[in-house]
């Protein structure tokens, strides 16, 4: 007689073993129709799962995060079902859920076309409309291998062959289609109503470039049509805001094959970079950081001692000289420890905060590179705080407040906080990790922040708090982090003299606010659709003369703005003023200053904003004061 405890704490007793679906039906017909799966004692299961003993049960619907993931996973199987019906010779391989959707990799004799995707999507809708039951079957491993080989599905057979002999495998059947999967899945295809196939891309079997190339079909699936429409609109907006296109349009930067994953900054793009770097330099100074600069290349032995060689070597660029092996630094922390080690430190010296605009290089796969968002060469607003264990909470709490202020200055007020916990591959004992994770939780509570936890996603040397900012079209970007590291300082010989005259290894807090400056600039470009706010704009104002008679005055005004610390240009071309206004409006400059005979005679400028608003005439100094005040306010320095 199983007794089922529901999330609200209520209990339901049944005279015999009962399925998740039956429990849902006992609660109400509406819940029975909405049920996609169940969570029994914390484990996701199909609605057909039989509960034989007392258990905690939650019914999963499309309102739950797990429910949306199950919808997407089931839709990937539906797509594979449709592909096999339409293209029987295609072989199915792997089809996981990804952010906002799913994909499935196929081996087929020719490339899939956009027309094929339309046909596949149409067949998926037909299969969904038929409301075909989806059921789980448990097979003997060898029987499953034979079945898939007989079906010509060598990739599925290879996956099953990796399972130890004598074990069973989980298969899911819907109609004539059978697929290898752990599940769970929706109870029938009729639950899958809102989906769209997006694109085809190349992919290698098992992600290895040495293996054969497959075709990856991406799709998206949602609980409601309105959610799909919102997502598609967001993608449309994202395409318009693509920083690669806008970077070229506004002459900010470019990238080329001779330096994959590296950025060529143009004068206007570098002007944006310098504004951000100088802003962050003030943040360093105002919050007790000492700026340092460390070498780009360090001996292999140092990376072995730090743990990077074991855990990060595949992402490191290597070089050699005079029979010594070196690595170009992928991160700055070992260098900062070397600076710390140059003196014998006392507990009275702590906390000691180092900051560096550290240039790093990581050997990212070429297929993963994406404009400024994923590069091989980048600069971090990196910092490391050496402190005692007792100082962790105060330092992290202060950093949490600092992050919030900096993001607000850049216009990001919606920030999600996540706590990434110990990964499988890590250094340090469980006791040390318990201590580090608890320290971060305490600081989050002290900061009054809510957070979600990410098991297994910490760095190899310590757990981390992640800060995710939301942009103007609803996308989130992980930028800032702070990590507690009890291991690396000791591995590299860092120590201080404690109050009892003993030598102890300091705790090291790895922290960044913006993260990669390249990536953060890409985020800013897309967030503002290229129209950067006044304080960040590469050109803040342009002075336009109506005729040649005002050319000298226009140049003089531009020089006054420049002397006041504003980034200004003059456009003295022999073109109609309407032409020049239109051109600079397309370039989305914050401020256009038009000067004619009247403005020249009275020492004035006629001011037009980026939005097309005519502010009328004003004295040059009044404009300068107004612009400087706006810049100071946006930087939080007013």
Residue pairs with C-beta under 8 A, 6 or more apart in sequence:
1 13
1 14
1 15
1 16
2 13
2 14
2 16
2 17
2 18
2 51
2 52
2 53
2 54
2 55
3 11
3 12
3 13
3 14
3 54
4 11
4 12
4 13
4 14
4 18
4 23
4 51
4 54
4 55
4 56
4 57
5 11
5 54
5 55
5 56
5 57
6 12
6 27
6 57
6 58
7 58
12 23
12 26
12 27
14 22
14 23
14 26
17 50
17 51
17 52
18 50
18 51
19 47
19 48
19 49
19 50
19 51
20 35
20 37
20 38
20 40
20 45
20 46
20 47
20 48
20 49
20 51
20 57
20 59
21 32
21 35
21 47
21 48
21 187
23 38
23 51
23 57
23 59
24 31
24 32
24 35
24 38
24 47
24 59
25 31
25 32
27 59
31 59
31 61
34 59
34 61
34 62
35 47
35 59
35 60
35 61
35 187
36 47
36 60
36 61
36 62
36 67
36 70
36 71
36 186
36 187
36 191
37 44
37 45
37 46
37 47
37 60
37 66
37 67
37 70
37 184
37 185
37 186
38 44
38 45
38 46
38 47
38 49
38 57
38 58
38 59
38 60
39 45
39 57
39 58
39 60
39 66
40 49
40 51
40 55
40 56
40 57
41 55
41 56
42 56
44 60
44 66
44 70
44 184
45 183
45 184
46 136
46 183
46 184
46 185
46 187
47 187
48 135
48 136
48 187
49 184
51 57
60 66
60 67
60 70
61 67
62 68
62 71
62 223
62 224
63 223
67 223
68 222
68 223
69 97
70 184
70 185
70 186
71 186
71 191
71 192
71 221
71 222
71 223
72 97
72 101
72 102
72 220
72 221
73 95
73 96
73 97
73 102
73 181
73 185
74 134
74 185
74 186
74 189
74 191
74 192
75 102
75 124
75 192
75 195
75 219
75 221
76 95
76 96
76 97
76 102
76 103
76 104
76 219
77 95
77 134
77 172
77 174
77 177
77 179
77 181
77 185
78 124
78 127
78 128
78 174
78 189
78 192
78 195
79 95
79 102
79 104
79 120
79 124
79 197
79 217
79 219
80 92
80 95
80 104
80 106
80 177
80 179
81 124
81 127
81 174
81 175
81 177
82 120
82 121
82 123
82 124
82 127
83 90
83 92
83 104
83 106
83 120
83 217
84 90
84 92
84 177
85 123
85 127
85 176
85 177
86 116
86 119
86 120
86 123
87 108
87 116
89 108
89 109
89 152
90 106
90 107
90 108
91 106
91 107
91 108
91 152
91 153
91 154
91 155
91 156
92 104
92 105
92 106
92 153
92 155
92 156
92 179
93 104
93 105
93 106
93 107
93 155
93 156
93 205
93 214
94 104
94 105
94 155
94 159
95 102
95 103
95 104
95 105
96 102
96 103
98 218
100 220
100 231
101 198
101 218
101 219
101 220
101 221
102 218
102 219
102 220
102 221
103 216
103 217
103 218
103 219
104 216
104 217
105 203
105 205
105 214
105 215
105 216
106 112
106 214
106 215
106 216
106 217
107 155
107 205
107 212
107 214
107 215
108 215
111 200
111 215
112 200
112 215
112 217
117 197
117 199
117 200
117 217
118 197
120 197
120 217
121 195
121 196
121 197
124 192
124 195
124 197
127 174
127 175
127 189
128 189
128 190
128 192
128 193
129 190
130 175
130 189
130 190
131 188
131 189
131 190
132 174
132 175
132 188
132 189
132 190
133 174
133 187
133 188
134 172
134 173
134 174
134 185
134 186
134 187
134 188
134 189
135 172
135 173
135 174
136 170
136 171
136 172
136 183
136 184
136 185
137 170
137 171
137 172
137 173
137 178
138 168
138 169
138 170
138 171
139 147
139 168
139 169
139 171
140 168
140 169
141 160
141 163
141 164
141 165
141 166
141 167
141 168
141 169
142 165
144 160
144 169
144 171
144 180
145 157
145 160
145 161
147 178
148 154
148 156
148 157
148 160
148 180
149 157
155 205
156 179
156 180
159 180
160 169
160 180
163 169
169 180
170 180
170 181
170 182
170 183
171 178
171 179
171 180
171 181
172 178
172 179
172 181
172 183
172 185
174 189
186 192
192 221
194 221
194 222
194 223
194 224
194 225
194 227
194 228
195 219
195 220
195 221
195 222
195 228
196 219
196 220
196 221
196 228
196 232
197 217
197 218
197 219
198 218
198 219
198 220
199 217
199 218
200 215
200 216
200 217
200 218
201 215
201 216
201 218
202 213
202 214
202 215
202 216
203 213
203 214
203 215
203 216
204 210
204 211
204 212
204 213
204 214
205 211
205 212
205 213
205 214
220 228
220 231
222 228
222 231
234 473
234 474
234 475
237 473
238 473
238 475
238 526
240 529
241 473
241 525
241 526
241 527
241 529
241 530
242 371
242 526
243 371
243 372
243 373
243 521
243 522
243 523
243 525
243 526
244 371
244 372
246 252
246 525
246 526
246 529
246 530
247 253
247 254
247 269
247 371
247 372
247 525
248 254
249 530
250 268
250 530
250 538
250 587
250 588
251 266
251 268
251 269
252 265
252 266
252 268
252 269
252 272
252 525
252 538
253 263
253 264
253 265
253 266
253 269
253 372
254 264
254 266
255 261
255 262
255 263
255 264
255 371
256 264
259 377
260 366
260 369
260 376
261 364
261 366
261 369
261 374
261 375
261 376
261 377
262 375
262 376
262 377
263 372
263 375
263 377
263 518
265 273
267 538
268 538
268 539
269 521
269 538
271 538
271 539
271 567
272 521
272 524
272 532
272 536
272 537
272 538
273 517
273 521
275 535
275 536
276 514
276 517
276 520
276 521
276 536
277 357
277 381
277 517
279 409
279 635
280 357
280 381
280 406
280 513
280 514
281 291
281 357
282 637
283 289
283 402
283 406
283 513
284 291
284 355
284 383
287 353
287 398
287 402
288 351
288 353
289 353
289 354
289 355
289 383
290 352
290 353
290 354
290 355
291 354
291 355
291 356
291 357
292 335
292 336
292 339
292 354
292 355
292 356
293 356
294 329
294 332
294 335
294 336
294 338
294 339
294 356
294 358
295 329
295 335
296 328
296 329
296 359
296 361
297 319
297 326
297 327
297 328
297 329
298 326
298 327
298 329
298 334
298 335
299 324
299 325
299 326
300 309
300 318
300 324
300 325
300 326
300 327
302 334
302 338
302 492
303 309
303 312
303 313
303 316
303 327
303 334
304 310
305 491
305 492
306 333
306 334
306 337
306 488
306 491
306 492
307 427
307 460
307 461
307 487
307 488
307 491
308 316
308 327
308 330
308 331
308 334
309 316
309 327
311 425
311 427
311 460
312 330
312 460
314 363
315 330
315 362
315 363
315 364
316 327
316 328
316 330
316 362
316 363
317 327
317 328
317 330
317 361
317 362
317 363
318 325
318 326
318 327
318 328
319 325
319 326
319 327
319 328
320 326
328 361
329 335
329 358
329 360
329 361
330 360
330 361
330 362
331 358
331 360
331 380
331 382
332 356
332 358
332 360
332 380
332 382
332 384
333 384
333 485
333 488
333 508
333 510
334 488
334 492
335 356
335 358
336 354
336 356
336 384
337 384
337 488
337 489
337 492
337 493
337 494
337 508
338 492
339 354
340 352
340 354
340 386
340 489
340 494
340 506
341 492
341 493
341 494
344 496
344 497
345 352
345 386
345 495
345 496
345 497
345 506
346 496
346 497
347 388
347 496
347 497
347 498
347 499
349 496
350 386
350 387
350 388
350 391
350 496
350 506
351 385
351 386
351 387
351 388
351 391
351 395
352 385
352 386
352 387
353 383
353 384
353 385
353 386
354 383
354 384
354 385
354 386
355 381
355 382
355 383
356 380
356 382
356 383
357 379
357 380
357 381
357 382
357 517
358 379
358 380
358 382
359 377
359 378
359 379
360 377
360 378
360 379
360 380
361 376
361 377
361 378
362 376
362 378
363 376
364 374
364 375
364 376
368 374
369 375
369 376
371 522
372 518
372 519
372 521
372 522
372 525
373 519
373 522
373 523
374 519
375 516
375 518
375 519
378 516
378 517
378 518
378 519
379 516
379 517
379 518
380 512
380 514
380 515
380 516
380 517
381 512
381 513
381 514
381 515
381 517
382 510
382 511
382 512
383 510
383 511
383 512
384 508
384 509
384 510
384 511
385 395
385 508
385 509
385 511
386 489
386 494
386 496
386 506
386 507
386 508
387 395
387 506
387 507
387 509
388 498
388 504
388 506
388 507
389 435
389 439
389 507
391 507
392 439
392 443
392 484
392 507
392 509
393 439
393 442
393 443
393 446
395 509
396 439
396 440
396 443
396 465
396 482
396 484
396 509
397 443
397 446
397 447
399 482
399 509
399 511
400 443
400 444
400 447
400 449
400 465
400 482
401 447
402 513
403 415
403 467
403 480
403 513
404 415
405 636
406 513
406 514
407 413
407 415
407 467
407 469
407 479
407 480
407 513
408 636
409 634
409 635
409 636
410 524
411 527
411 528
411 533
412 469
412 470
412 471
412 527
414 469
414 470
415 467
415 468
415 469
415 470
416 452
416 467
416 468
416 470
416 476
417 444
417 449
417 450
417 451
417 452
417 465
417 466
417 467
417 468
418 451
418 452
418 453
418 454
418 465
418 466
418 468
418 478
419 437
419 440
419 441
419 444
419 451
419 452
419 453
419 454
419 463
419 464
419 465
419 466
420 453
420 454
420 457
420 458
420 459
420 463
420 464
420 465
420 466
421 437
421 453
421 454
421 455
421 456
421 457
421 458
421 463
422 430
422 433
422 437
422 455
422 456
422 458
422 463
423 456
423 457
423 458
423 459
423 460
424 456
425 460
426 433
426 458
426 460
426 461
427 460
427 461
427 487
427 488
427 491
428 436
428 461
428 462
428 486
428 487
432 486
432 487
433 462
433 463
435 486
436 462
436 463
436 484
436 485
436 486
437 463
437 484
439 484
440 463
440 464
440 465
440 482
440 484
443 465
444 451
444 465
451 465
454 466
458 464
458 483
459 483
459 485
459 510
461 483
461 485
461 487
461 488
462 483
462 484
462 485
462 486
462 487
462 510
463 483
463 484
464 481
464 482
464 483
464 484
464 510
465 481
465 482
465 483
466 478
466 480
466 481
467 478
467 479
467 480
467 481
467 513
468 476
468 477
468 478
468 479
469 476
469 477
469 479
469 523
470 476
471 477
471 523
471 526
471 527
472 527
472 528
472 529
477 519
477 523
478 515
479 512
479 513
479 514
479 515
479 519
479 520
479 523
480 511
480 512
480 513
480 514
480 515
481 510
481 511
481 512
481 515
482 509
482 510
482 511
483 509
483 510
483 511
484 507
484 509
485 507
485 508
485 509
485 510
486 505
486 507
488 508
489 495
489 505
489 506
489 507
489 508
490 505
494 505
494 506
494 508
495 503
495 504
495 505
495 506
496 503
496 504
496 506
497 503
498 504
514 520
524 532
524 536
525 532
530 588
531 588
531 610
532 538
533 590
533 634
534 540
534 590
534 591
534 627
534 630
534 631
534 634
535 630
535 631
535 634
535 635
536 634
537 567
537 589
537 590
538 567
539 567
539 568
539 569
539 587
539 589
540 561
540 566
540 567
540 568
540 589
540 590
540 591
540 627
540 631
541 558
541 561
541 566
541 567
541 568
541 569
541 589
541 590
541 591
541 592
541 593
541 627
542 558
542 568
542 569
542 570
542 571
542 584
542 589
542 591
542 592
542 593
543 554
543 555
543 557
543 558
543 561
543 568
543 569
543 570
543 571
543 593
543 595
543 605
544 554
544 570
544 571
544 577
544 580
544 581
544 584
544 592
544 593
544 594
544 595
545 551
545 553
545 554
545 570
545 571
545 572
545 577
545 595
545 596
546 577
546 594
546 595
546 596
546 597
547 596
548 574
549 597
549 600
550 595
550 596
550 597
550 599
550 600
551 572
553 595
553 599
553 600
554 570
554 571
554 572
554 595
555 570
555 572
557 570
557 593
557 595
557 605
557 620
558 568
558 569
558 570
560 620
560 624
561 568
561 620
561 624
561 627
562 568
564 624
564 628
565 628
566 624
566 627
566 628
566 631
571 580
571 584
573 580
577 594
581 592
581 594
581 608
584 592
585 592
585 610
585 612
588 610
589 610
590 609
590 610
591 607
591 608
591 609
591 610
591 627
592 607
592 608
592 609
593 605
593 606
593 607
593 608
593 623
594 605
594 606
594 608
595 604
595 605
595 606
596 606
598 604
598 617
599 605
599 606
599 617
602 617
603 619
603 620
604 617
604 618
604 619
604 620
605 617
605 618
605 620
605 623
606 614
606 616
606 617
607 614
607 615
607 616
607 617
607 618
607 623
608 614
608 615
609 615
618 626
629 638
632 638
